[in-house]
Amino acid sequence: MWAKRPEEIIARSTLFWLLLTHFALVIPLADKTTPWSLGISAICLVWRLGIFFGKVARPPRWLVTALGIASAITLALVGSQIGLLNALMNLLILGYSLKTIEIIDKRDVRTVILVGYFLIALNLIDSQGIGAAALALALVWLNTQALLSLYLGRSKSDYLSFKLVAQSLPLALLLFLVLPRLPPLWMVPSLKSATTGLSDEVGFGDISKLTRSDALAFRVKFDGQPPANPELYWRALVLEDYDGKHWRQDDGIKLWEREAYMLGNGRDKPAAAQALSYEVIAEPSGQRWLFGLDVAFSASSGVFNLPDYRLLAQRKLDGRFQYRAEAYRIPMDASLSEPVRQLNLSLPPNSNPRTRELARAIWQQYPSADAFLNQVMHRFSEEAYFYTLSPPPVGSAQIDDFLFDNKQGFCVHYASALTFLARAAGIPARMVTGYQGGEFNPNGGYVSVYQYMAHAWSEVWLDGKGWVRLDPTAMIAPSRILDGFDAAFDSDESYLADNLFSPHRVKEIPWLNELRMRLASIDYYWSVWVLGFDNERREGMLNQLLGSVNRSRLIAFVISVAALILLLAWQAGILRLPPKRPAPIKGFLLVERALTDIALPRAPGEGPIDYSQRAAMALPGMQTAINHWIGRFTALRYQNTGHNKDHGKSAEKQFVRQSRRLARAIRKQGTLTQTP
């Protein structure tokens, strides 16, 4: 049977740093933690605080064990719902929290601190921004501070923790710049979190909900001058299937997406010479679709070029994703196959009869596709239609109610109506969703696109022109397209309603807006130069420094830099070994550890002689050996043996050997006699 470990006195400063680290670690992980896991973690933190202030006792071991087993079983049952990685993260947080309240010795403290380092790394799986990196660095310092306070005084540990973290940064930077990015041995399971942004199913009112959010969707850096706002139509989804209420992706498109691995690139690069090149950094969305202008093509790894001229990521965007793309202003599908034509002419039977009748009437008067579409577009601008973020509800005949009764809607209302009218007149048409416009940041020279810029428009197929974009919003609310979403709706109550303290609300205050832009630029450059520092950029940097890079030059470079760092560390006194411990102290510590292992630790402030006398009383069978041993210790430690150094060294070696034999004998006996 295992012996019960003796309780050690842990410095209050160590417990303070542990509790502070616990709180600072769990808060950033709260959005990835189940409510009950977060609740147990909070209870453990409060309970440990109670122990810290002497208000409550430590919980019994059976309670902690039962909570751990119950938590593991619960996570195993709900793992498929929250995702494997989320389940493992919750399990680690629970283990970290439960271990905190049962700390009894330094070994427990070391275990908690080690798990803390793992939790810091887990926090960087789906968030690698500069803010997350700064938070991780601060957490590393806190955790290191807790570790050092376990062995050093408070003032020494405060300074040394800063020193250690600061000294590790140059080495970390060197490894970051030199080491190649190796592909993973296995796929990390995705964090199961709510998807953000656009959906592959759109109904009236869906996109208008995104106008309540100021979350960043993606950022774009153009090789030249960015296009004007009216030209920034970022295609994300093509919706061709309509059931009378919702527009969805056709099953054929979904099949393309599922078979993207087998399709390879899906289509060849356009032969046109003129192209607009740009680089995109997409934010995590939990989806795979990417964003491109016009006929988009990307040669970046992990990006598929779909036959409908969209871009698709190989994996769901659980983190920031960077890719390059080109935009070609060439016709989309100069010819149209019969199945695709019929798909884009289909309408639900007997749906929206008034809209069908309107299409027939306009076609009779304007019996050509161009004239028909021009008349429909002018109808939106000439009649009393209104563009609003909060349109009134509609009935089962949605488009009829919108066109003839309410006459108030958002981009989806108008795009749905135009697409339906075109199909009713025999013109192939489909809805496209994505984003329109962007905010140019002069500090970084890039364009930011936010969720509230989500948009829907129509594409119609015309002979000799292919798919042509038509946006009714440009007729109803031209300022939305010409000047951007902010200029058109900054006074609307629904605009950014989910974030009353959004930084976008301070655009009218020049110095605050400038601060917002500069902070955004810092985050952008972090994404480009740190998160985007791949093997290609690493090799380019090394080629500039070393010329043509080969293995021998790279090894020589690494050795030279490492030697320089070691030399500087030696000069600063970092690598110098501590003074050698005297032999009497070494022997005494051997016996002290043996006594501690059998539950006879040395009390704070207890001298060596008093400690040995207490040990001799607790181990009567070894009383003579202990008394002889402590006599040798006091003679070597406190008496002057400088007159014969050789004799002194020989005696010290004999004392260390004697101490080892005594320590083995103490552990072998291992039974204490109760002393009054």
Helices and strands as residue ranges (DSSP letters): H 12-26, G 27-32, H 35-52, H 61-82, H 84-101, H 106-122, H 130-149, H 154-178, E 201-203, H 206-210, E 216-222, G 229-231, E 233-239, E 241-242, E 246-248, H 251-258, H 260-263, E 276-282, E 292-293, E 295-297, E 303-305, E 311-313, E 321-328, H 338-343, H 353-365, H 369-382, E 386-387, H 398-400, I 401-406, E 408-409, H 411-424, E 429-436, E 439-441, E 446-450, G 451-453, E 454-462, E 466-470, H 473-476, H 478-482, H 485-489, G 503-506, H 510-526, I 527-531, H 535-546, H 551-571, H 583-597, H 608-618, G 620-622, H 623-638, H 645-669
